[in-house]
Amino acid sequence: MNLLSTKEGSTHKPYRQILSILPENIRDLLLRLPVQFMDRLEEIRLRQNRPLIVTHTAGDVCLDSSGQLTSNPGDAYVITGDDMQRVIRMVSNSSLYAIEEELKNGFVTLPGGHRVGLTGKAVIELGKVKTLKYISGFNIRISREIKGTAAPILPSLLDRWGRVKHTLILSPPGCGKTTLLRDLVRLVSNGVPELNFDGVTVGLVDERSELAGCYRGVPQRDIGIRTDVLDGCPKAEGMMMLLRAMSPQIVATDEIGKQEDIKALEEVINAGVTVISTVHGTSLEEIMRRPALKYLLSLNVIERFVILSRSKGVGTVEDIIYGSSWGTQEVRR
């Protein structure tokens, strides 16, 4: 089942939101590409003194100085130091100090949930990264909101009384887990009359500002009418804040993995609140090799595992595993 490719996107073009941070010459090259290609654009890679590379659903390819796609890196447009400086100025609004906190994490989130990864010289203080300087690489990752992607799997995540089960979404990077989680939050927050499912209060911890795409605290994505968002907040701390202050019926967050994340999830579950989260991985066997996640699975509290891949395109649902069958590997598709 390919959830993302079967749904109609909106008329809004997500890639247009990121054009404003690019130098005019690179922006013009991208705008010469076919609309069908740009609609499937996932990443733009800028590395100083190296070829301009764009990634779409079928893989990556270089772009030459006339705006044509080429498989030969020798023909590609080469990113200059001036290009890099102009992107830095646009991303930071001409103030690196203003984004110092983001720099130490290696990425900056733009309005709309688009993320700009950065590489360069790490400045270390007390054994930790304080900031980056001499920035020489950008990965501009385009965020897309595709409504309806979670509708086909939601019935499998409900119990006989219509309660959402504790759910973990697994996938490697770039397989649509954030898009799926965002739409799942929207559905359970708004309610689904066709399933006789009334909307419930959702607490969303959006540490990387990718799920709700907040700008100055206000969600730019549709995450439902009953969803409260903590933007840019560490997951473990955010889950506890929401639990204490907002009385959520569901707590959702993206990309758990640290020991403190798992402990916070455990507390949320013990408080009678449903958890929905994502994790990097291709299978339960793989995540079992990570101590924190192995502990989570040993608790036998996760009731549904949704496993995504790109085998039939981004958002392919490989398996939905029922927690009660974990160990016997009974799979419901």
C-alpha positions as CSV (number, residue, x, y, z in Angstrom):
1,M,0.0,0.0,0.0
2,N,1.5,3.3,-1.1
3,L,-0.2,6.0,1.0
4,L,1.6,9.1,-0.3
5,S,1.4,8.5,-4.0
6,T,-2.3,7.7,-4.0
7,K,-3.4,11.0,-2.6
8,E,-3.9,14.2,-4.4
9,G,-1.7,17.1,-3.3
10,S,-3.0,20.6,-2.9
11,T,-2.5,23.2,-5.5
12,H,0.0,24.8,-3.2
13,K,3.6,24.2,-4.3
14,P,5.8,23.6,-1.3
15,Y,9.0,24.1,-3.2
16,R,8.1,27.8,-3.8
17,Q,8.5,28.5,-0.1
18,I,12.2,27.7,-0.1
19,L,13.1,29.6,-3.3
20,S,13.4,32.8,-1.4
21,I,16.5,31.6,0.5
22,L,18.4,30.8,-2.7
23,P,20.6,33.1,-4.7
24,E,18.8,34.5,-7.7
25,N,21.0,32.6,-10.2
26,I,20.2,29.2,-8.6
27,R,16.6,30.0,-8.2
28,D,16.4,30.8,-11.9
29,L,18.0,27.4,-12.7
30,L,15.4,25.6,-10.6
31,L,12.5,27.5,-12.1
32,R,13.5,26.2,-15.6
33,L,12.9,22.7,-14.6
34,P,9.5,21.0,-15.5
35,V,6.7,21.6,-13.0
36,Q,6.2,17.8,-12.8
37,F,9.8,17.4,-11.6
38,M,9.6,20.2,-9.1
39,D,6.4,18.7,-7.7
40,R,8.5,15.7,-6.7
41,L,11.5,17.6,-5.5
42,E,12.7,16.4,-2.1
43,E,16.1,18.0,-1.5
44,I,18.5,20.6,-2.9
45,R,22.1,20.0,-2.1
46,L,24.6,22.9,-2.1
47,R,28.2,22.0,-1.4
48,Q,30.9,24.7,-2.0
49,N,33.1,24.1,-5.1
50,R,31.0,21.0,-6.0
51,P,28.1,20.3,-8.3
52,L,24.5,21.5,-7.7
53,I,22.5,18.3,-6.9
54,V,18.7,18.0,-6.6
55,T,16.9,14.9,-5.2
56,H,13.5,13.8,-6.3
57,T,11.4,10.7,-5.7
58,A,13.5,8.6,-8.2
59,G,16.9,9.7,-6.9
60,D,19.4,12.5,-7.3
61,V,20.7,14.3,-10.4
62,C,22.9,17.3,-11.2
63,L,21.8,20.6,-12.6
64,D,23.8,22.4,-15.3
65,S,24.3,26.2,-15.8
66,S,21.4,26.3,-18.3
67,G,18.9,24.7,-15.9
68,Q,19.1,21.2,-17.6
69,L,19.3,18.0,-15.7
70,T,22.5,16.0,-16.2
71,S,23.9,12.8,-14.9
72,N,27.5,14.0,-15.6
73,P,28.9,15.9,-12.6
74,G,31.5,17.5,-14.9
75,D,28.7,19.3,-16.7
76,A,26.9,20.6,-13.6
77,Y,26.8,24.1,-12.2
78,V,29.4,24.4,-9.5
79,I,28.4,26.1,-6.2
80,T,30.6,29.1,-5.5
81,G,31.7,30.7,-2.2
82,D,29.5,33.7,-3.1
83,D,26.5,31.4,-3.5
84,M,27.1,29.9,0.0
85,Q,27.4,33.4,1.6
86,R,24.2,34.6,0.0
87,V,22.3,31.5,1.3
88,I,23.8,32.0,4.8
89,R,22.6,35.6,4.8
90,M,19.1,34.6,3.7
91,V,18.7,31.7,6.1
92,S,19.9,33.8,9.1
93,N,18.4,37.2,8.1
94,S,22.0,38.4,8.0
95,S,22.6,37.5,11.7
96,L,24.3,34.2,12.5
97,Y,24.0,35.0,16.1
98,A,20.2,34.9,15.8
99,I,20.3,31.3,14.7
100,E,23.2,30.2,17.0
101,E,20.9,27.7,18.9
102,E,19.9,26.1,15.6
103,L,23.5,26.0,14.3
104,K,24.6,23.8,17.2
105,N,22.0,21.3,16.2
106,G,23.0,21.4,12.6
107,F,19.8,22.6,11.0
108,V,17.5,25.6,10.7
109,T,13.7,25.1,10.2
110,L,12.0,27.6,7.9
111,P,8.3,28.7,8.0
112,G,6.2,25.8,6.6
113,G,8.4,23.1,8.2
114,H,11.1,23.0,5.6
115,R,14.5,22.2,7.1
116,V,18.0,23.4,6.1
117,G,20.8,21.2,7.2
118,L,24.2,22.8,7.5
119,T,27.8,21.5,7.7
120,G,31.1,23.3,8.3
121,K,33.6,23.7,11.1
122,A,32.3,22.8,14.5
123,V,33.2,25.0,17.4
124,I,33.5,22.9,20.5
125,E,33.1,24.1,24.1
126,L,33.2,21.9,27.1
127,G,33.1,18.8,24.8
128,K,29.9,19.9,23.1
129,V,29.2,21.7,19.8
130,K,28.6,25.4,20.5
131,T,28.0,26.5,16.9
132,L,29.2,26.1,13.3
133,K,31.4,28.4,11.3
134,Y,32.9,28.3,7.8
135,I,29.6,26.8,6.6
136,S,30.3,24.9,3.4
137,G,27.3,22.7,2.8
138,F,23.5,23.0,2.8
139,N,20.8,20.3,2.5
140,I,17.5,22.1,1.9
141,R,14.8,19.5,2.6
142,I,11.3,20.3,1.3
143,S,8.4,19.4,3.7
144,R,5.0,18.4,2.1
145,E,1.6,18.2,3.7
146,I,-0.5,15.5,2.0
147,K,-3.9,15.2,3.6
148,G,-5.6,11.8,3.7
149,T,-2.4,9.7,3.8
150,A,-3.3,8.2,7.3
151,A,-6.9,7.5,6.5
152,P,-6.3,3.9,5.1
153,I,-4.4,2.8,8.2
154,L,-6.4,4.5,10.9
155,P,-9.0,1.7,11.3
156,S,-6.2,-0.7,12.1
157,L,-5.0,1.6,14.9
158,L,-8.4,1.6,16.7
159,D,-9.6,-0.9,19.3
160,R,-13.2,-2.2,19.4
161,W,-14.3,0.8,21.5
162,G,-12.8,3.3,19.0
163,R,-9.7,4.2,21.1
164,V,-6.4,4.8,19.4
165,K,-3.8,2.2,20.2
166,H,-0.3,3.1,21.3
167,T,1.4,3.2,17.9
168,L,5.0,3.3,16.7
169,I,5.8,4.2,13.0
170,L,9.1,2.8,11.7
171,S,10.9,3.7,8.6
172,P,14.3,4.7,7.2
173,P,14.8,8.4,6.4
174,G,12.8,9.8,3.5
175,C,10.0,7.2,3.6
176,G,7.2,9.5,4.7
177,K,6.9,8.8,8.4
178,T,6.7,12.5,9.4
179,T,4.1,13.1,6.7
180,L,2.1,10.1,7.9
181,L,2.3,11.2,11.6
182,R,1.2,14.7,10.8
183,D,-1.9,13.5,9.0
184,L,-2.7,10.9,11.7
185,V,-2.6,13.7,14.3
186,R,-4.9,15.8,12.1
187,L,-7.4,13.0,11.7
188,V,-7.6,12.0,15.4
189,S,-7.8,15.7,16.4
190,N,-10.6,16.6,14.0
191,G,-12.4,13.3,14.2
192,V,-13.5,10.9,11.5
193,P,-17.3,10.7,11.2
194,E,-17.1,7.7,8.8
195,L,-15.5,5.7,11.6
196,N,-17.7,7.1,14.3
197,F,-14.5,8.5,15.8
198,D,-14.9,11.8,17.7
199,G,-12.0,14.1,17.8
200,V,-9.7,14.0,20.8
201,T,-7.2,16.4,22.4
202,V,-3.7,15.8,21.1
203,G,-0.5,17.1,22.6
204,L,2.2,17.4,19.9
205,V,5.9,17.8,20.8
206,D,7.5,19.2,17.6
207,E,11.2,19.4,18.5
208,R,12.4,20.0,15.0
209,S,9.4,22.2,13.9
210,E,8.7,19.8,11.0
211,L,5.3,18.4,12.0
212,A,3.3,21.6,12.7
213,G,5.7,23.9,10.8
214,C,5.2,26.6,13.4
215,Y,6.2,30.2,12.6
216,R,6.5,32.3,15.8
217,G,4.6,29.6,17.6
218,V,1.7,29.4,15.2
219,P,1.3,26.1,13.2
220,Q,1.5,26.6,9.4
221,R,0.4,23.0,8.8
222,D,-3.1,21.5,9.5
223,I,-2.6,19.5,12.6
224,G,-6.2,19.5,13.7
225,I,-8.5,21.7,15.8
226,R,-7.8,20.0,19.1
227,T,-4.0,19.8,18.9
228,D,-1.7,21.8,21.2
229,V,1.8,22.2,20.0
230,L,5.1,22.6,21.8
231,D,7.4,23.9,19.1
232,G,11.2,23.5,19.3
233,C,11.0,21.7,22.7
234,P,13.0,18.6,23.6
235,K,10.8,15.6,23.3
236,A,11.2,14.2,26.8
237,E,10.6,17.6,28.5
238,G,7.8,18.5,26.2
239,M,5.9,15.3,26.8
240,M,6.0,16.0,30.6
241,M,4.9,19.6,30.1
242,L,1.9,18.6,28.0
243,L,0.9,15.9,30.4
244,R,1.0,18.2,33.4
245,A,-0.6,21.3,31.7
246,M,-2.8,20.4,28.7
247,S,-4.7,17.2,29.7
248,P,-4.1,15.4,26.3
249,Q,-5.8,12.2,25.4
250,I,-3.0,11.5,22.9
251,V,0.6,12.6,23.0
252,A,2.5,12.5,19.6
253,T,6.1,13.2,18.8
254,D,8.6,12.4,16.0
255,E,11.8,10.4,16.0
256,I,12.3,9.0,19.5
257,G,15.4,7.1,20.4
258,K,17.1,8.5,23.5
259,Q,16.7,6.9,26.9
260,E,15.0,10.1,28.2
261,D,12.5,9.9,25.4
262,I,11.6,6.3,26.3
263,K,11.2,7.1,30.0
264,A,8.9,10.0,29.2
265,L,6.8,7.8,26.9
266,E,6.6,5.3,29.7
267,E,5.3,8.0,32.1
268,V,2.7,9.2,29.5
269,I,1.4,5.6,29.0
270,N,1.3,5.0,32.8
271,A,-0.9,8.2,33.0
272,G,-3.5,6.6,30.8
273,V,-2.6,8.7,27.7
274,T,-2.1,7.2,24.3
275,V,1.3,7.7,22.6
276,I,2.0,7.9,18.8
277,S,5.5,8.3,17.7
278,T,8.0,7.6,14.9
279,V,11.5,6.0,15.0
280,H,14.2,5.4,12.5
281,G,14.5,1.8,11.5
282,T,13.5,-0.8,8.9
283,S,12.2,-3.6,11.2
284,L,11.5,-4.5,14.8
285,E,14.6,-6.7,14.8
286,E,16.7,-3.7,13.9
287,I,15.4,-1.3,16.6
288,M,15.7,-4.1,19.2
289,R,19.5,-3.7,18.8
290,R,19.2,-0.2,20.3
291,P,19.2,-0.4,24.1
292,A,16.6,2.4,24.7
293,L,14.2,1.0,22.1
294,K,14.8,-2.6,23.2
295,Y,13.6,-1.5,26.7
296,L,10.5,0.1,25.2
297,L,9.6,-3.1,23.4
298,S,10.3,-5.1,26.4
299,L,7.5,-3.3,28.2
300,N,4.9,-4.8,25.8
301,V,2.9,-1.5,25.8
302,I,3.1,-0.6,22.1
303,E,0.0,-2.1,20.4
304,R,0.6,-1.2,16.8
305,F,3.8,-1.0,14.6
306,V,3.5,0.6,11.2
307,I,6.5,-0.2,9.0
308,L,7.1,2.1,6.0
309,S,9.5,1.8,3.0
310,R,10.0,3.2,-0.5
311,S,9.6,-0.2,-2.2
312,K,6.6,1.1,-4.2
313,G,7.3,4.7,-3.7
314,V,7.6,7.0,-0.7
315,G,5.0,6.0,2.0
316,T,4.7,2.3,1.2
317,V,3.2,0.5,4.1
318,E,5.1,-2.8,4.3
319,D,3.4,-4.1,7.5
320,I,1.1,-3.3,10.3
321,I,2.1,-5.5,13.2
322,Y,-0.2,-6.0,16.1
323,G,1.6,-5.7,19.4
324,S,-0.2,-8.7,20.8
325,S,1.5,-10.8,18.1
326,W,5.0,-9.4,18.6
327,G,7.2,-12.4,19.0
328,T,5.0,-14.6,16.9
329,Q,5.4,-12.2,13.9
330,E,1.7,-12.5,13.0
331,V,1.3,-9.6,10.5
332,R,-2.0,-7.8,9.6
333,R,-1.8,-6.1,6.2
